[in-house]
Amino acid sequence: MKLIFVIAITFVFNNYLAASISIDSAKIDSASLFQRQESVSRDTSVYRQAYQAAIKDNHLSNDEKKILHALQKALNLDDARVNLIEQRLQLKYGDGEQSGRWQFVLQNTGWGAGLYGWGLPYLLGKDETRWMVGMEMLTLGSTFYFSQKYSEKMDLPLARSQMLGLGSSIGLHYGFAINELFELNNEDYYDNEEDEKRAWMATLMTTVPIGMLAGQNLYNRWQPDYGRTWALSLGTFVGLKSAYDMQVVLDPEPEEPMIVDPYQSEKNPYKKWIDDQTSWEKRRALITMTAYPLAVLGSKILTENKNYTFGDAIMPFQGYLSGVVYSYMLLDMLNVDKQSLYRLGNVGLGFSGIYLYQKMIAGYDYTFGESFLMGLGTASGMAFGLGTAIITEASSQLTSLFVLCGGISGTLLTKPMITPQKESPIINNQETRLSISPALYFENSREKKNAVKILPGLDFSYQLP
């Protein structure tokens, strides 16, 4: 919440209610009617100043909208008057934030050059070099220009751009999963390989924009801030990776047989392995399509009770990565060489790391620099342990122990060196600064010179941090 907006709101309530909540038994006459007209004009000016302070950054947050709505009710302004004020100020300042425009344009340009540039020649049946290179250049330039032009007056905060990017990435993975399920990447599925390539590419080019629309829909419904969108993005990655790990535990990938000549006999285990591998990859595709929505929803539930900064979003992910590394170190110390146990360790210690780091950031707002220092401290501790093991020519098990202890020590020693700020409260979720107290107000009398009226009233203060 911007300081100038807080000051404006506090000024409004203190001045308006001090003047309006008063006891005056005088009859309504022409003078009082004039005073009411002055009051309406003053209240309109007060709302205009508050709205102007809020929209100066070209964006109204949810908290600001709630405060302005409460202010409109307190000032008893009708919707027509408020809409006129807002429309005039929107013409001056615009009706949308543009801080995420660069990310939106960059994402679209990347999709244009990275997918559609070489995908369109496949769909058109033009696989010559000149078409490939030419279309790559055309899509690079055109997607940049049209994205820049399209987003010229859009409301594009960084949070919205990040959700659009998350949606399009998920859409791409859904495209790969659909291709796997329908064997569109299997050359035996079509007699003509070019037809197979066209269908495979058309699926990807369709699911990416669908995913982007889904990301837009989630942004409209949840209205996350920028830090929380990163928490959702990283949480989705962790959820999908954990689902893949559990598949390996419960449904191990078929092992490829060691055969010198795959076609040396009619009853060849290599052909059976191909069939088993295809079935396993289809099951993985189903897991992908199921894990993504569950991971997004789970990340949303786990992050809805905290106001996330970008640094806050990185911290639990650091905990996950640390847990994965510690899992490998522990199993190496125990001399365990089993893939399923490694995957179980990734899930168990990875989520344990997320839980511990979530506890660490509870009640605090970490900046990116503070989160980076925490990760650097952990990595430095691991490096110190590894260096000690190399110098002492320790065994593999002792090396893992040194790295494990070094990483934990690095985290514990770095934490006291960092002093993040206390977390800012969330409206309707945590305490708001509200105070009501009796007060006396003095007003010069209009009937008598050198006379002062003493008016009882209430001092009402409402402020968001």
C-alpha positions in Angstrom: 0.0 0.0 0.0 1.5 3.3 -1.1 2.2 5.8 1.7 0.6 8.6 -0.1 -2.6 6.7 -0.4 -2.6 5.8 3.3 -2.1 9.4 4.1 -4.9 10.4 1.8 -7.4 7.9 3.3 -6.4 8.8 6.9 -6.9 12.5 6.1 -10.3 11.8 4.5 -11.7 9.9 7.5 -10.2 12.2 10.1 -11.5 15.4 8.5 -14.8 14.2 7.0 -16.1 12.3 10.1 -14.9 15.0 12.4 -17.0 17.5 10.6 -20.0 15.2 9.7 -20.5 13.3 13.0 -21.5 16.2 15.1 -24.5 17.3 17.1 -26.3 20.4 15.9 -30.0 20.9 16.5 -30.3 24.0 14.4 -33.1 24.0 11.8 -32.2 23.6 8.1 -32.2 27.0 6.5 -30.6 28.6 3.5 -27.3 28.8 5.3 -27.3 25.1 6.2 -28.3 24.3 2.6 -25.3 26.2 1.3 -23.2 24.4 3.8 -24.4 21.0 2.5 -23.6 22.0 -1.0 -20.1 23.0 0.2 -19.9 19.6 2.0 -20.8 17.7 -1.2 -18.2 19.6 -3.1 -15.6 19.0 -0.4 -16.4 15.3 -0.3 -16.1 15.0 -4.0 -12.8 16.7 -3.9 -11.6 14.4 -1.1 -12.6 11.3 -3.1 -10.9 12.7 -6.2 -7.7 13.2 -4.3 -7.8 9.7 -2.8 -8.5 8.1 -6.1 -5.7 10.1 -7.8 -3.2 9.1 -5.1 -4.2 5.4 -5.7 -4.0 5.4 -9.5 -0.8 7.3 -9.9 1.0 4.1 -10.5 -1.5 3.2 -13.2 -2.9 0.3 -11.2 -5.5 -0.2 -8.4 -4.9 -3.1 -6.1 -7.7 -5.1 -4.5 -7.0 -3.4 -1.2 -7.1 0.1 -2.7 -10.5 -0.8 -4.4 -11.9 -1.9 -1.1 -10.8 1.3 0.7 -12.2 3.5 -2.1 -15.5 1.7 -2.0 -15.6 2.2 1.8 -14.7 5.8 1.3 -17.5 6.3 -1.2 -20.0 4.9 1.3 -18.7 7.1 4.2 -18.9 10.2 2.0 -22.3 9.2 0.7 -21.4 9.8 -2.9 -23.6 8.3 -5.6 -22.2 6.0 -8.2 -22.7 8.5 -11.1 -20.5 11.1 -9.4 -17.9 8.5 -8.5 -17.8 7.0 -12.0 -17.4 10.5 -13.5 -14.4 11.1 -11.2 -12.8 7.8 -12.1 -13.3 8.1 -15.8 -11.6 11.5 -15.9 -8.7 10.3 -13.9 -8.3 7.2 -16.0 -8.1 9.3 -19.1 -5.2 11.1 -17.5 -3.3 8.2 -15.8 -4.6 5.2 -17.8 -6.5 2.3 -16.5 -3.8 -0.3 -16.3 -0.4 -1.0 -14.9 2.4 -1.6 -17.5 5.2 -3.0 -15.2 4.8 -6.5 -16.7 4.5 -5.5 -20.3 8.2 -6.3 -21.1 7.7 -9.9 -19.7 4.5 -10.3 -21.8 6.2 -9.1 -25.0 9.3 -11.3 -24.2 7.2 -14.4 -23.6 5.2 -14.0 -26.8 8.3 -13.2 -28.8 9.9 -16.4 -27.4 6.9 -18.5 -28.4 6.9 -17.0 -31.8 10.5 -17.7 -32.5 10.8 -20.9 -30.5 7.6 -22.7 -31.6 5.7 -21.1 -34.3 8.7 -20.0 -36.3 9.7 -23.5 -37.2 6.3 -25.0 -36.7 4.4 -23.1 -39.4 6.7 -24.5 -42.2 5.8 -28.0 -41.1 2.1 -27.3 -41.2 2.4 -25.7 -44.6 4.5 -28.6 -45.9 7.5 -26.3 -46.5 10.6 -27.8 -44.9 13.2 -26.2 -47.1 15.9 -24.3 -45.4 14.8 -20.9 -46.8 11.3 -21.4 -45.4 12.6 -22.5 -42.1 15.0 -19.6 -41.7 12.6 -17.1 -43.3 9.6 -18.0 -41.1 11.8 -17.9 -38.0 12.8 -14.3 -38.8 9.3 -13.3 -39.7 7.6 -14.7 -36.6 10.4 -13.2 -34.4 9.7 -9.7 -35.8 5.9 -9.9 -36.1 5.3 -11.4 -32.6 7.3 -8.6 -31.1 5.5 -5.9 -32.9 2.0 -7.2 -32.5 2.6 -8.1 -28.8 3.9 -4.6 -28.2 1.0 -3.0 -30.0 -1.7 -5.3 -28.5 -0.4 -4.6 -24.9 -0.2 -0.8 -25.4 -3.2 -0.1 -23.1 -3.5 -3.3 -21.3 -3.5 -3.7 -17.6 -0.3 -5.8 -17.4 1.2 -6.0 -13.9 4.1 -8.4 -13.4 1.7 -10.8 -11.7 -0.5 -11.1 -14.7 2.4 -11.6 -17.1 3.8 -14.3 -14.8 0.4 -16.2 -14.7 0.2 -16.0 -18.5 3.7 -17.4 -18.8 2.8 -20.2 -16.3 -0.3 -21.1 -18.2 1.4 -21.2 -21.6 4.2 -23.5 -20.2 1.6 -25.8 -18.7 -0.2 -25.8 -22.1 3.0 -26.8 -23.8 3.4 -29.8 -21.5 -0.2 -30.7 -22.0 0.5 -30.7 -25.8 3.4 -33.2 -25.3 1.2 -35.4 -23.1 -1.6 -35.4 -25.7 0.9 -36.3 -28.4 2.2 -39.2 -26.2 -1.3 -40.5 -25.5 -2.3 -40.6 -29.1 1.2 -41.7 -30.3 1.5 -38.7 -32.6 5.3 -38.9 -32.2 5.4 -42.6 -33.2 6.4 -43.1 -36.8 4.3 -46.3 -37.1 1.1 -44.4 -36.4 1.0 -42.7 -39.8 2.2 -44.1 -43.1 3.4 -40.6 -44.0 5.9 -39.2 -41.5 5.1 -35.6 -42.6 1.5 -36.1 -41.6 2.7 -37.2 -38.2 4.9 -34.1 -37.9 2.0 -31.9 -38.8 -0.3 -33.4 -36.2 2.3 -33.3 -33.5 3.1 -29.6 -34.2 -0.5 -28.6 -34.6 -1.2 -30.0 -31.1 1.5 -28.0 -29.5 0.6 -24.8 -31.3 -3.0 -25.2 -30.1 -2.4 -26.1 -26.4 0.0 -23.1 -25.8 -2.6 -20.4 -26.3 -5.2 -22.5 -24.5 -2.9 -22.7 -21.5 -2.3 -18.9 -21.7 -6.1 -18.3 -21.5 -6.3 -20.7 -18.5 -3.6 -18.7 -16.8 -5.5 -15.5 -17.5 -8.6 -17.0 -16.0 -6.8 -18.1 -12.8 -5.4 -14.6 -12.5 -8.8 -13.0 -12.8 -10.2 -15.3 -10.1 -7.4 -15.3 -7.6 -5.8 -11.9 -8.1 -2.4 -13.0 -6.8 0.4 -10.5 -6.3 3.7 -10.9 -8.1 5.4 -12.9 -5.3 2.6 -15.3 -5.0 2.6 -16.0 -8.8 6.2 -17.1 -8.4 5.2 -19.3 -5.5 2.5 -20.8 -7.6 5.0 -21.4 -10.5 7.7 -23.0 -8.4 5.1 -25.0 -6.4 3.7 -26.3 -9.7 7.1 -27.5 -10.8 7.7 -29.2 -7.4 4.4 -30.9 -7.6 5.0 -32.3 -11.1 8.5 -33.4 -10.2 7.2 -35.2 -7.1 4.5 -36.9 -9.1 7.2 -38.2 -11.5 9.3 -39.4 -8.6 6.3 -41.3 -7.1 5.6 -42.9 -10.5 9.2 -44.3 -10.6 8.7 -45.7 -7.1 5.3 -47.3 -7.8 5.7 -48.0 -11.5 9.4 -48.3 -12.4 10.4 -47.5 -16.0 11.1 -50.6 -18.1 14.8 -51.4 -18.5 16.2 -51.5 -22.0 17.6 -55.0 -22.8 21.2 -55.3 -23.8 21.0 -56.6 -27.4 23.7 -56.1 -30.0 21.3 -56.5 -33.0 17.7 -55.5 -32.2 16.5 -57.6 -35.2 18.5 -60.7 -34.7 15.4 -62.9 -34.1 11.7 -62.9 -34.4 11.1 -63.3 -30.6 13.1 -60.3 -29.6 12.9 -58.8 -26.1 13.8 -55.5 -27.6 10.4 -55.2 -29.3 8.7 -56.1 -26.1 10.7 -53.4 -24.4 9.5 -50.9 -27.0 5.9 -51.8 -26.3 6.4 -51.6 -22.5 8.2 -48.3 -22.8 5.4 -46.8 -24.9 2.8 -47.9 -22.4 4.9 -46.5 -19.5 5.2 -43.1 -21.3 1.5 -43.0 -21.8 1.0 -43.5 -18.1 3.5 -40.7 -17.5 1.5 -38.4 -19.9 -1.7 -39.1 -17.8 0.2 -38.3 -14.6 1.3 -35.0 -16.2 -2.2 -34.1 -17.1 -3.4 -34.9 -13.6 -0.5 -33.5 -11.6 -0.5 -30.0 -13.1 -4.0 -28.9 -12.0 -3.5 -30.6 -8.6 -0.1 -28.9 -8.1 -1.5 -25.5 -9.1 -4.5 -25.9 -6.7 -2.3 -27.2 -3.9 0.1 -24.3 -4.3 -2.8 -21.9 -4.2 -4.1 -23.3 -0.9 -0.7 -23.4 0.7 0.1 -19.8 -0.2 -3.2 -18.0 0.4 -2.6 -17.1 4.1 0.6 -15.1 3.5 1.5 -12.0 1.6 4.4 -13.3 -0.6 7.2 -11.2 -1.8 9.4 -12.4 -4.6 12.1 -13.4 -2.0 9.4 -15.2 0.0 8.5 -17.3 -3.1 12.2 -18.4 -3.6 12.8 -19.5 0.0 10.6 -22.7 0.0 12.0 -23.7 -3.3 15.5 -23.4 -1.8 14.2 -25.6 1.0 13.1 -28.2 -1.6 16.4 -28.2 -3.5 18.3 -28.5 -0.2 16.2 -31.4 0.8 16.8 -33.2 -2.5 20.6 -32.7 -2.2 20.5 -33.9 1.5 18.5 -37.0 0.4 21.3 -38.1 -2.0 23.9 -37.4 0.7 22.1 -39.5 3.3 21.5 -42.4 1.0 25.1 -42.3 -0.2 26.2 -42.4 3.5 24.1 -45.5 4.0 25.5 -47.0 0.8 22.1 -47.4 -0.7 22.0 -47.7 -4.5 18.3 -48.1 -5.3 16.5 -45.7 -7.7 13.1 -46.0 -5.9 14.6 -45.0 -2.5 16.4 -42.0 -4.1 13.0 -40.9 -5.5 11.3 -41.4 -2.2 14.0 -39.4 -0.5 13.5 -36.6 -2.9 9.8 -36.4 -2.1 10.2 -36.8 1.7 13.2 -34.5 2.4 12.1 -32.1 -0.4 8.8 -31.4 1.2 10.4 -31.4 4.6 12.7 -28.6 3.4 9.6 -26.7 2.0 7.9 -27.0 5.4 11.0 -25.8 7.4 11.6 -22.8 5.1 7.9 -21.9 5.2 8.3 -21.7 9.0 11.4 -19.6 8.5 9.6 -16.9 6.4 6.4 -16.9 8.5 5.8 -13.4 9.7 8.6 -11.9 7.6 8.9 -10.4 4.1 12.2 -11.5 2.5 13.7 -9.5 -0.3 15.3 -11.1 -3.3 18.8 -10.2 -1.9 18.0 -11.7 1.5 16.8 -15.0 -0.2 19.8 -15.0 -2.4 22.1 -14.7 0.6 20.4 -17.6 2.3 20.9 -19.8 -0.7 24.5 -18.6 -1.1 25.1 -19.4 2.6 23.8 -22.9 2.2 25.8 -23.5 -1.0 29.0 -22.0 0.6 28.6 -24.4 3.6 28.3 -27.4 1.2 31.4 -26.2 -0.7 33.3 -25.8 2.5 32.4 -29.4 3.5 33.3 -30.7 0.1 36.6 -28.9 0.2 37.4 -30.4 3.6 36.6 -33.9 2.2 38.9 -33.4 -0.8 41.8 -32.2 1.3 41.5 -35.0 3.8 41.0 -37.6 1.0 37.8 -38.8 2.7 35.8 -41.7 1.5 32.6 -41.3 -0.4 30.5 -41.8 2.7 32.5 -39.2 4.7 32.4 -36.8 1.8 28.6 -36.9 1.8 28.6 -36.4 5.6 30.9 -33.3 5.2 28.7 -31.8 2.5 25.5 -32.5 4.5 26.9 -31.0 7.7 28.4 -28.1 5.8 25.1 -27.2 4.1 23.1 -27.3 7.3 25.8 -25.3 9.1 25.8 -22.7 6.3 22.1 -22.2 6.6 22.1 -21.9 10.4 25.0 -19.5 10.4 23.5 -17.3 7.6 20.1 -17.0 9.1 21.1 -14.7 12.1 23.0 -12.4 9.7 19.8 -11.5 7.8 17.1 -9.3 9.3 14.1 -9.3 7.0 11.2 -6.8 7.7 8.1 -7.9 9.5 5.4 -9.1 7.2 2.8 -6.6 6.1 -0.8 -7.6 7.1 -3.3 -8.8 4.5 -6.7 -7.1 4.4 -9.4 -9.3 5.9 -6.9 -11.9 6.9 -4.9 -10.0 9.5 -5.2 -7.0 11.7 -6.1 -3.6 10.2 -5.4 -0.4 11.9 -8.8 0.9 13.0 -9.4 3.3 15.9 -12.6 5.2 17.1 -12.4 7.6 19.9 -14.5 10.5 21.3 -13.3 14.0 20.6 -14.3 17.7 20.8 -14.1 20.0 17.8 -14.1 23.8 17.8 -15.8 25.9 15.2 -16.1 29.7 14.8 -19.7 30.8 15.3 -21.4 32.5 12.3 -24.1 34.2 14.4 -21.7 35.9 16.9 -18.3 37.4 16.4 -15.5 36.1 18.6 -17.7 33.2 19.6 -16.7 29.5 19.3 -18.9 26.5 19.2 -17.9 23.3 20.9 -19.1 20.2 19.0 -18.9 16.7 20.3 -17.8 14.1 17.7 -15.9 11.0 17.0 -12.3 10.7 15.8 -12.4 7.8 13.3 -9.1 6.5 11.8 -8.9 3.7 9.3 -5.6 2.8 7.7 -3.9 -0.1 5.9 -0.1 -0.7 6.3 
